[in-house]
Amino acid sequence: MNSLLICLNAIVPIFLIIAAGYAAKRGGIIRESEVPRMNAVAFKVFMPVMCFYNVYTSDLSSAVRPKLLIFVFCGILLVFGLSLLYATYCVPLRERRGVVIQGLYRSNFIILGIPFAAGLIEGGDVGVAAVTSALVAPTFNVLAVAVLEGYSGKKADKKRLVLDIAKNPLILGSVAGIIALALGIRLPGPLEVAARDMARVASPLMLFLLGAFFHFGDAREHMRELIAVTAGRLVVIPALMLSLAAACGFRGVEFVTLLAVFGSSTAVASFTMAEQMGSDAKLAGNIVVVTSALASLTLFIWSLVFKVLGMY
Protein backbone atom coordinates (compact mmCIF):
# COMPACT_ATOMS: atom_id res chain seq x y z
CA MET A 1 0.00 0.00 0.00
CA ASN A 2 2.87 2.37 0.79
CA SER A 3 4.36 1.75 -2.67
CA LEU A 4 1.00 2.42 -4.32
CA LEU A 5 0.57 5.68 -2.41
CA ILE A 6 4.06 6.80 -3.43
CA CYS A 7 3.25 6.11 -7.08
CA LEU A 8 -0.09 7.90 -6.84
CA ASN A 9 1.45 10.91 -5.06
CA ALA A 10 4.01 11.19 -7.86
CA ILE A 11 1.59 10.70 -10.77
CA VAL A 12 -1.73 12.29 -9.72
CA PRO A 13 -0.25 15.83 -9.72
CA ILE A 14 0.91 15.20 -13.30
CA PHE A 15 -2.67 14.55 -14.37
CA LEU A 16 -4.03 17.52 -12.46
CA ILE A 17 -1.68 19.88 -14.32
CA ILE A 18 -2.47 18.22 -17.68
CA ALA A 19 -6.19 18.62 -16.86
CA ALA A 20 -5.62 22.30 -16.07
CA GLY A 21 -4.06 22.80 -19.51
CA TYR A 22 -6.91 20.96 -21.21
CA ALA A 23 -9.49 23.00 -19.27
CA ALA A 24 -7.70 26.23 -20.19
CA LYS A 25 -7.94 25.30 -23.86
CA ARG A 26 -11.60 24.30 -23.60
CA GLY A 27 -12.34 27.54 -21.75
CA GLY A 28 -10.66 29.67 -24.41
CA ILE A 29 -7.91 30.91 -22.09
CA ILE A 30 -5.26 29.46 -24.41
CA ARG A 31 -5.58 28.58 -28.09
CA GLU A 32 -4.08 25.37 -29.44
CA SER A 33 -2.35 27.46 -32.10
CA GLU A 34 -0.40 29.18 -29.30
CA VAL A 35 0.99 25.93 -27.90
CA PRO A 36 3.93 25.56 -30.35
CA ARG A 37 5.23 29.03 -29.52
CA MET A 38 4.92 28.43 -25.77
CA ASN A 39 6.55 25.03 -26.25
CA ALA A 40 9.46 26.81 -27.89
CA VAL A 41 9.83 28.97 -24.77
CA ALA A 42 9.80 25.87 -22.56
CA PHE A 43 12.26 24.06 -24.84
CA LYS A 44 14.74 26.92 -25.28
CA VAL A 45 14.54 28.66 -21.89
CA PHE A 46 13.14 26.65 -18.99
CA MET A 47 14.16 23.08 -19.93
CA PRO A 48 17.88 23.91 -20.43
CA VAL A 49 17.91 25.60 -17.01
CA MET A 50 16.23 22.53 -15.51
CA CYS A 51 18.87 20.24 -17.08
CA PHE A 52 21.64 22.51 -15.78
CA TYR A 53 20.22 22.74 -12.27
CA ASN A 54 19.57 19.00 -11.90
CA VAL A 55 23.22 18.29 -12.65
CA TYR A 56 24.59 21.35 -10.83
CA THR A 57 22.94 20.37 -7.54
CA SER A 58 24.12 16.73 -7.58
CA ASP A 59 26.48 15.68 -4.76
CA LEU A 60 29.24 13.66 -6.41
CA SER A 61 31.32 13.32 -3.26
CA SER A 62 28.89 11.13 -1.31
CA ALA A 63 26.73 9.32 -3.83
CA VAL A 64 28.85 8.16 -6.77
CA ARG A 65 28.37 4.45 -7.43
CA PRO A 66 30.53 3.61 -10.48
CA LYS A 67 29.01 0.15 -10.97
CA LEU A 68 25.50 1.60 -10.88
CA LEU A 69 26.35 4.41 -13.30
CA ILE A 70 27.95 2.00 -15.75
CA PHE A 71 24.89 -0.27 -15.58
CA VAL A 72 22.51 2.66 -16.13
CA PHE A 73 24.47 3.99 -19.10
CA CYS A 74 24.85 0.59 -20.77
CA GLY A 75 21.22 -0.25 -19.95
CA ILE A 76 19.94 2.91 -21.62
CA LEU A 77 22.01 2.15 -24.71
CA LEU A 78 20.71 -1.44 -24.77
CA VAL A 79 17.06 -0.31 -24.48
CA PHE A 80 17.67 2.37 -27.11
CA GLY A 81 19.16 -0.20 -29.49
CA LEU A 82 16.26 -2.62 -29.02
CA SER A 83 13.78 0.25 -29.49
CA LEU A 84 15.57 1.28 -32.68
CA LEU A 85 15.32 -2.26 -34.05
CA TYR A 86 11.63 -2.49 -33.18
CA ALA A 87 10.76 0.86 -34.76
CA THR A 88 12.77 0.14 -37.91
CA TYR A 89 11.05 -3.15 -38.65
CA CYS A 90 7.63 -2.79 -37.01
CA VAL A 91 6.59 0.85 -37.40
CA PRO A 92 5.64 1.49 -41.04
CA LEU A 93 5.37 5.29 -40.91
CA ARG A 94 8.83 6.85 -40.79
CA GLU A 95 7.63 10.05 -39.09
CA ARG A 96 6.44 8.01 -36.11
CA ARG A 97 9.58 5.96 -35.61
CA GLY A 98 11.53 8.58 -33.68
CA VAL A 99 8.56 9.18 -31.36
CA VAL A 100 8.16 5.43 -30.75
CA ILE A 101 11.86 5.00 -29.98
CA GLN A 102 11.84 7.96 -27.58
CA GLY A 103 8.63 6.70 -25.96
CA LEU A 104 10.24 3.35 -25.28
CA TYR A 105 13.69 4.22 -23.98
CA ARG A 106 13.15 7.63 -22.34
CA SER A 107 11.64 7.33 -18.87
CA ASN A 108 10.32 9.98 -16.47
CA PHE A 109 13.18 9.32 -14.04
CA ILE A 110 14.23 12.99 -13.81
CA ILE A 111 10.87 13.90 -12.26
CA LEU A 112 10.06 10.64 -10.47
CA GLY A 113 13.45 9.22 -9.45
CA ILE A 114 14.31 11.08 -6.24
CA PRO A 115 10.83 11.08 -4.61
CA PHE A 116 10.37 7.42 -5.56
CA ALA A 117 13.69 6.41 -4.01
CA ALA A 118 13.02 8.49 -0.90
CA GLY A 119 9.60 6.90 -0.46
CA LEU A 120 10.61 3.28 -0.88
CA ILE A 121 13.87 3.41 1.08
CA GLU A 122 13.21 4.97 4.48
CA GLY A 123 16.26 6.95 5.47
CA GLY A 124 18.01 5.93 2.24
CA ASP A 125 20.63 8.05 0.51
CA VAL A 126 18.59 9.71 -2.25
CA GLY A 127 21.80 11.37 -3.40
CA VAL A 128 22.40 8.15 -5.34
CA ALA A 129 19.29 8.90 -7.42
CA ALA A 130 20.31 12.57 -7.78
CA VAL A 131 23.77 11.70 -9.08
CA THR A 132 22.29 9.08 -11.40
CA SER A 133 20.06 11.80 -12.87
CA ALA A 134 23.21 13.75 -13.75
CA LEU A 135 24.13 10.87 -16.07
CA VAL A 136 20.62 10.00 -17.25
CA ALA A 137 19.53 13.50 -18.35
CA PRO A 138 22.36 14.17 -20.85
CA THR A 139 22.22 10.59 -22.15
CA PHE A 140 18.47 10.77 -22.75
CA ASN A 141 18.79 14.18 -24.42
CA VAL A 142 21.61 13.27 -26.80
CA LEU A 143 19.85 10.10 -27.94
CA ALA A 144 16.52 11.95 -28.33
CA VAL A 145 18.01 14.68 -30.50
CA ALA A 146 19.83 12.11 -32.63
CA VAL A 147 16.80 9.90 -33.23
CA LEU A 148 14.30 12.74 -33.79
CA GLU A 149 16.67 14.43 -36.23
CA GLY A 150 17.36 11.11 -37.93
CA TYR A 151 13.66 10.49 -38.59
CA SER A 152 12.72 14.12 -39.25
CA GLY A 153 12.22 13.45 -42.95
CA LYS A 154 15.22 15.56 -43.94
CA LYS A 155 18.09 14.11 -45.93
CA ALA A 156 20.58 12.50 -43.57
CA ASP A 157 23.67 14.63 -43.04
CA LYS A 158 26.04 13.39 -40.36
CA LYS A 159 27.81 16.72 -39.96
CA ARG A 160 24.53 18.59 -39.59
CA LEU A 161 23.25 15.97 -37.16
CA VAL A 162 26.31 16.35 -34.93
CA LEU A 163 25.98 20.14 -35.11
CA ASP A 164 22.27 19.99 -34.21
CA ILE A 165 23.05 17.79 -31.22
CA ALA A 166 25.79 20.17 -30.11
CA LYS A 167 23.45 23.19 -30.41
CA ASN A 168 20.45 21.57 -28.74
CA PRO A 169 19.41 23.67 -25.70
CA LEU A 170 18.99 20.62 -23.44
CA ILE A 171 22.45 19.34 -24.31
CA LEU A 172 23.97 22.77 -23.67
CA GLY A 173 22.22 22.98 -20.30
CA SER A 174 23.40 19.52 -19.26
CA VAL A 175 26.98 20.18 -20.40
CA ALA A 176 27.05 23.49 -18.52
CA GLY A 177 25.91 21.66 -15.38
CA ILE A 178 28.58 18.99 -15.78
CA ILE A 179 31.30 21.63 -16.23
CA ALA A 180 30.14 23.58 -13.18
CA LEU A 181 29.97 20.41 -11.11
CA ALA A 182 33.34 19.11 -12.24
CA LEU A 183 35.13 22.43 -11.66
CA GLY A 184 33.35 23.21 -8.40
CA ILE A 185 31.88 26.43 -9.79
CA ARG A 186 29.14 27.89 -7.59
CA LEU A 187 26.67 30.49 -8.81
CA PRO A 188 26.13 33.72 -6.86
CA GLY A 189 23.20 33.40 -4.46
CA PRO A 190 20.58 35.38 -6.42
CA LEU A 191 21.52 33.66 -9.69
CA GLU A 192 21.28 30.22 -8.07
CA VAL A 193 17.83 31.03 -6.68
CA ALA A 194 16.71 32.23 -10.12
CA ALA A 195 18.01 29.02 -11.72
CA ARG A 196 16.22 26.93 -9.09
CA ASP A 197 12.93 28.71 -9.63
CA MET A 198 13.18 28.47 -13.44
CA ALA A 199 13.98 24.77 -13.14
CA ARG A 200 10.85 24.30 -11.05
CA VAL A 201 8.75 25.97 -13.74
CA ALA A 202 9.87 23.62 -16.54
CA SER A 203 7.96 20.43 -15.70
CA PRO A 204 4.62 22.08 -14.78
CA LEU A 205 4.80 24.22 -17.92
CA MET A 206 5.43 21.19 -20.13
CA LEU A 207 2.53 19.31 -18.56
CA PHE A 208 0.19 22.31 -18.89
CA LEU A 209 1.04 22.67 -22.59
CA LEU A 210 0.57 18.94 -23.11
CA GLY A 211 -2.96 19.28 -21.75
CA ALA A 212 -3.64 22.26 -24.01
CA PHE A 213 -2.47 20.22 -27.02
CA PHE A 214 -4.24 16.99 -26.10
CA HIS A 215 -7.25 15.56 -28.00
CA PHE A 216 -9.14 12.55 -26.69
CA GLY A 217 -9.87 11.25 -30.18
CA ASP A 218 -6.27 11.27 -31.41
CA ALA A 219 -5.41 7.90 -29.84
CA ARG A 220 -7.45 6.05 -32.48
CA GLU A 221 -5.10 7.30 -35.20
CA HIS A 222 -2.12 5.45 -33.78
CA MET A 223 -3.56 2.82 -31.45
CA ARG A 224 -1.09 0.13 -32.59
CA GLU A 225 1.96 2.22 -31.76
CA LEU A 226 0.42 3.47 -28.52
CA ILE A 227 -0.29 -0.05 -27.23
CA ALA A 228 3.16 -1.30 -28.25
CA VAL A 229 5.02 1.57 -26.60
CA THR A 230 2.94 1.36 -23.41
CA ALA A 231 3.53 -2.38 -23.07
CA GLY A 232 7.22 -2.01 -23.85
CA ARG A 233 7.81 0.98 -21.55
CA LEU A 234 5.93 -0.35 -18.52
CA VAL A 235 6.22 -4.16 -18.79
CA VAL A 236 8.87 -5.50 -21.19
CA ILE A 237 11.70 -3.07 -20.43
CA PRO A 238 11.34 -3.23 -16.62
CA ALA A 239 11.15 -7.04 -16.75
CA LEU A 240 14.35 -7.24 -18.79
CA MET A 241 16.44 -4.56 -17.09
CA LEU A 242 15.41 -5.22 -13.50
CA SER A 243 16.06 -8.93 -13.92
CA LEU A 244 19.54 -8.05 -15.17
CA ALA A 245 20.00 -5.65 -12.25
CA ALA A 246 19.03 -8.33 -9.74
CA ALA A 247 21.42 -10.78 -11.40
CA CYS A 248 24.21 -8.20 -11.16
CA GLY A 249 23.70 -7.89 -7.42
CA PHE A 250 22.10 -4.46 -7.09
CA ARG A 251 20.12 -4.06 -3.87
CA GLY A 252 18.60 -1.36 -1.68
CA VAL A 253 18.63 2.25 -2.89
CA GLU A 254 20.59 1.26 -6.01
CA PHE A 255 17.91 -1.20 -7.06
CA VAL A 256 15.12 1.29 -6.35
CA THR A 257 16.97 3.87 -8.46
CA LEU A 258 17.08 1.37 -11.33
CA LEU A 259 13.39 0.65 -10.81
CA ALA A 260 12.67 4.36 -11.34
CA VAL A 261 15.02 4.59 -14.36
CA PHE A 262 13.63 1.61 -16.25
CA GLY A 263 10.12 1.22 -14.81
CA SER A 264 8.60 4.71 -14.87
CA SER A 265 6.40 6.27 -17.54
CA THR A 266 7.63 8.03 -20.67
CA ALA A 267 9.31 11.38 -19.96
CA VAL A 268 7.12 14.47 -20.15
CA ALA A 269 9.89 16.25 -22.07
CA SER A 270 9.50 13.79 -24.95
CA PHE A 271 6.29 15.57 -26.04
CA THR A 272 7.92 19.00 -26.05
CA MET A 273 10.95 17.75 -28.00
CA ALA A 274 8.79 15.89 -30.54
CA GLU A 275 6.64 18.97 -31.15
CA GLN A 276 9.63 21.29 -31.48
CA MET A 277 11.58 18.98 -33.78
CA GLY A 278 8.79 18.28 -36.26
CA SER A 279 7.84 14.75 -35.18
CA ASP A 280 4.36 13.34 -34.49
CA ALA A 281 3.50 15.41 -31.41
CA LYS A 282 0.02 13.89 -31.09
CA LEU A 283 1.46 10.41 -30.73
CA ALA A 284 4.15 11.66 -28.34
CA GLY A 285 1.56 13.41 -26.18
CA ASN A 286 -0.70 10.35 -26.02
CA ILE A 287 2.25 8.15 -25.06
CA VAL A 288 3.04 10.45 -22.13
CA VAL A 289 -0.60 10.56 -20.97
CA VAL A 290 -1.30 6.81 -21.26
CA THR A 291 1.99 5.60 -19.76
CA SER A 292 1.64 8.10 -16.91
CA ALA A 293 -1.89 6.87 -16.23
CA LEU A 294 -0.82 3.23 -16.03
CA ALA A 295 2.56 3.73 -14.35
CA SER A 296 1.09 4.03 -10.86
CA LEU A 297 -0.26 0.48 -11.20
CA THR A 298 2.77 -1.07 -12.92
CA LEU A 299 5.30 0.60 -10.61
CA PHE A 300 3.29 -0.61 -7.63
CA ILE A 301 3.33 -4.18 -9.01
CA TRP A 302 7.06 -4.09 -9.80
CA SER A 303 7.95 -2.57 -6.42
CA LEU A 304 5.82 -5.19 -4.64
CA VAL A 305 7.31 -8.09 -6.61
CA PHE A 306 10.90 -7.05 -5.96
CA LYS A 307 10.17 -6.18 -2.33
CA VAL A 308 8.95 -9.76 -1.83
CA LEU A 309 12.12 -11.00 -3.56
CA GLY A 310 14.24 -9.00 -1.12
CA MET A 311 15.76 -6.56 -3.58
CA TYR A 312 15.30 -3.61 -1.20
Buried (B, 14 or more C-beta within 10 A) or exposed (E): EEBBEBBBEBBEBBBEBBBBBBEBBEEEEBEEEEBBEBBBEBBEBBBBBBBBBBBBBBBEEEBBBEEBBEBBBEBBEBBBEBBBEBBEEEBEEEBBBBBBBBBBBBBBBBBBBBBBBBBBBEEBBBBBBBBBBBBBBBBBBBBBBBBBBBBBEEEEEEEEBEEBBEEBBBBBBBBBBBEBBEEEEEBEEEEBEEBBEBBBBBBBBBBBBBBBBBEEEBBEBBEEBBEBBBBBBBBBBBBBBBEBBBEEEBEBBBBBBBBBBBBBBBBBBBBBBBBBBBBBBBBBBBBBBBBBBBBBBBBBBBBBEBBEEEBB
